């Protein structure tokens, strides 16, 4: 297993990701789309999720493919980002055909970032505009860290962020992850710089620090956010041919990546949710071993994406939390 050329979810050929941020609002939106509709499913393990149109991703539901997936800040207000994405897709002639009508299928999920110090005194909901702007910005190349839906994200200790990573398996299959880290738990061990995800790191992508010699995983953490304030939302994607039941299984396996990278995770106060999608570009070489390996790879790549999002976070005026690099003196403020 090795990182793809970009080490982004868009190493799965055909995918594009766009970010839109509002510095004053201290929030933003991230959109994943593709030139053609794609199969998708979802799995929720957190106790406080916020989502839109996720029921239709169940294996027994009519709609087999979606046009885009949205990750957004803004709590329930942020679900309106899907409206902006739908408007942009409709203008492009995209959508599920019902007679002469076309309805873009755009499931979404949100994080709570309403108490992060940004200006939330708006009158008109800003998220439809952010959603359409993120769709317009969609590209195979995109930045991670403090932008898009990760603009105002936080964790128990450090500033959160938008992360992504990819892996190419020995048989050539590609899998990637995109994540917004806004967890009740933390991505690092104690007060130090070491990431819980260190055992799965590839090519020193988040510092190559490994685990501390004396790390203790048995500490009893206390919640530092109130119920409903924490969520980590993610997308895992592959080019392997998978239907909705198989994608549900893939999203379920990917939840292990959260548990590897965030301590604690899947709490009653988090809304942890993972979408899984396939571009169906490659047949599975082995129908038995393929899904098994992809589930393992999904957990590994998501753990790496979480650490990369925290590692890439940058400081901004008015931050309520330090970013990882500034707190540890590894990066100057504002970079």
N, C-alpha and C positions, 0 to 999 in steps of 0.2 A: 504494500500500500504506500503510495507516494502522493504528495500534493499535486493538484493540477497546475497548469501554467500560470493561472492568475491567483490560485488559492482562494477562489471565490465560488459561490454557488453557480455562477454563470460559466464555470468550466463545463457544466452540463450544456452541451451545444443547443442553441436556440432560445435560451433564457436571457432575459434582460431585467435589470433592477434599476429603479429610479428613486432618488431621495428628494424631499422638499423639507426645508426647515424654516422656522420663524424664530430668530434670536430673541426678540422681545417676549414672545409667547413662551419661549424655552420649551418648544415642542416641535413635532413634525410628523411626517408620514413617509413610509417606504412602500413601494409597489413592486411586485414581481409579475411579469407578464411574458408572453412569447408570441411569435408570429402566428401560431395556430393554437386553438384550444388544447388543453391538456387534462389528463385524468388526475383526480386529487381525492384525498380523504383527510380525516382529522382525528386526533385523539386528545382528550382533555384529562389531566390528572390533578390540576390545582382546584382548590375549593372555592375560588372567587373569580371565575372566568368572565370575560366580556367579548362577545362575538356576534357575527352577523352571517346569516345564510349558511351556517355550518350543518344544519340538519340535512340539507340536500346532498351532502357529501357522504352520507351513510350508504353502504353497499346496496341497499334495497330501494334507493330513491331513483327517480326517473332520469334526472340530469346526469349524464355520464362524464361531462367535461366542463371545465371552467375557463374563463378568459383572463383572469388575473387574480392575485391574492394580495390583500392589503394588511400591513402591519402599521399601527398608528398609535401616537400618543393621544391624550385628551380624554381618557376614560370613555364613558358612553357617548360623549360629544364627538369623539374621534371616529366613531363608526360612520359618521356622515362623510368621511373621506371616501368611502366606497361610492357615494353619489357622484363625486367629482370624477372618479375613475370610470364609472359607468357612462357618464356624459361623454368623456373622451373616446371611449371604445365605441359608443353608439355613433358618434360623428365619423368614426373610421369604418362604419359598416359592420362592426363586430357584434356577435351575440347569438344566443340560442334562438333558432328559428321557430316561430309559431305562426304559420301562415305567412303573411307578408310582413309581420312584425319580427323584430329582433330584440332580444333582451340580453344584454351582457350579464354574464354570471360572475359575480365578484364577491366571494366570501372574504371576511375580514376579522381581525382580532385587535384588541387594544390593550394598552398599559395605562395605569393610573399615574399621571404626572402633574396633577392639579395643585400640588403643594410644594413645588420645587423652586419657588421664588420668581417664576415668570409672571408676566402681566396677563392675568386671566380676566380682565375687565372688559372683554369684547362684547359687542351687541349682536353682530351677525356671526354665526358659527364659522370659524376660519377653516375648518377641516375639508369641506368640499373643494375649496380653492387649492389647498395643499395636496389633496389627492390627485387632482387633475395635473398640477405642476409636477408631481412625482412621476405620473404616467408619462408625461411629455419628456421627462429627463431619462427615461429608462434606456439602459445601454448595457452591453456585456461588461463594461468597465465602470466600476463605481467605488467610492471610498467607504471606509468603515470608521467607527469611533463615535464622536459626538455630533451626529447628524441624522437626518431622516427621523424615523420613529425613535431612535436612540438619543435624540438631542437632549432631552431632559430626564433621561433614565437615571435611577439611583440603585444602590444596593445597601447592604447593612453597613458597609464601611466606605467604599469608594464609589465615585461616579460611575454609572452604568454606561451602556452604549450599544451600538449596532456592530455585530460581529458576523463574519462569514469565513468559511473554510471549505476545502474540497479534498477529495481523494480519488485516485485512479487505482482500481484493483488490478490484480495480475492478469485477469482475462480482458482488460481494457474497459470494463464498465466504469462509469464516472458517477460519483455521488457527491453532493454538496449540501451545505447548511447555511441558513441565514437566520439570525437571531437578534431579538431586542432584549437586553438583559436589564431587568428592573426588579430584581429579586429581593425578597425578605432576607435571604441568606447572603453569603459573601463568596466571591470567587477565589479568594486568597486564604492561605493558612495563617490564622492568628493575625498578628500585627505586621508580619513580614511581607516580602515581595512574592513569595512562592505561590503558584497557582495550584489549586486542587487538581486541575486537568493535566498537570505535568506528565504523568505517565503516558499520555496519548499524544504529546507534542511531537510535531514533525519539523525538522529543519530549523529548529530554534525560533519558531514563528511567534512566540510570545516571551522571548528572552532567554530560553534555554537554561533556566535556573534550577530545574528539577524540584524535588521536594526537600524540605529542611531535614536535617539528620534527626532532629528530636521532635518531629511533628506528632501531634496527638489528635486522632480522629474522634475520641470519645468525650470531648468537652460537651457541656450542656448549654446550648445557645439560648438566649432570650430574644423574643421578637422585638425589633426596633422600629417596626412600622405598625400602623393600626390596621385592623381587618379591612381588606379591600384595596390597600395601597400598593400591593406588590404583585407583579406578574412577569414571567418570562415567556415570550411568545416566539415561535420559530417556524421555519419551513425547512424540510429536507427534500431534496430533489435528486432524481436519477434518470439516466437515459435507458435503463433496463425496462423491458416491457412488463408492466404490472397493471392489473385491474384494480378496481376500488377495494375489494376485500384484501388483496395483497398490500395495497398502500396503507390501509388501516393497520395492518400488522407491522408495516415498516414504521409508521408514526408511533406505534406503541413501543417498539423496540428502541426508537430514538429517545424516548423519555429517559432511558438509562444515562444518556449523555448529560442531561441536566443534573441527575444525582451525582455523577462523577465530578462535575465542574462547579456546583453550587451547594454549599452546606449551610443550613438545611435546604432542601428543595421539596416541592410538592406539598407544601404546608396548607392548612385550612385557610390561610390568609393570602396565598398566592393563587393566581389564575392561570397556572401553567398550561399551555396549549401548543400542540405541534401539528402543522399541516404536512402532509406528504404528497408529492406529485411525481408523475412520470411523463417524460416526453415520448416514451414508447419507441425510441429510435433503434434499440438493440434487443434482439431476442436473448432471453436468459440461456446461457450455455448449458446450465444444469438446473432443471426445474426443482430439484431438491436442495442442492448445496447453494444455489444462487440466492434465494430468499434468506437463507441462514446467514450467508456472508454479508449480504446487504444490511441486514438488521444490526449485525455487529459494527459494520462500517458506519451506519447512520449514527449510532451512539458515540462512536469515536469522533466523527467529524463534527457533531454538535458540541461535544465537550470542548474541542479545539476552538470552534467558532465563539463560544462563550468567553473563553480566556482571551481570544484575540480582540473581542469587543471592549473588554475592560482595559487591556493593554494599550489599545489605540485611542482611548478617550482623551480629550484635551480640555484644558481649563478655559473657563469663560468668566467674565465679570459677574459677580453676584452668585456664583456657585455656592450651594449649601453643603457640598461635599468636595473633598479633594479628588482629583483624578489619580489613578495608580502611579503614573510617572512622576507627578509633582510631589505627591506625598512621600515618595521614597527617594527624592532627589535625583531621579533618572531623566527628568525632563523639566525644562523651565516652564513657568506658567504661561498660558496662552498659546502654546505650541502643540 
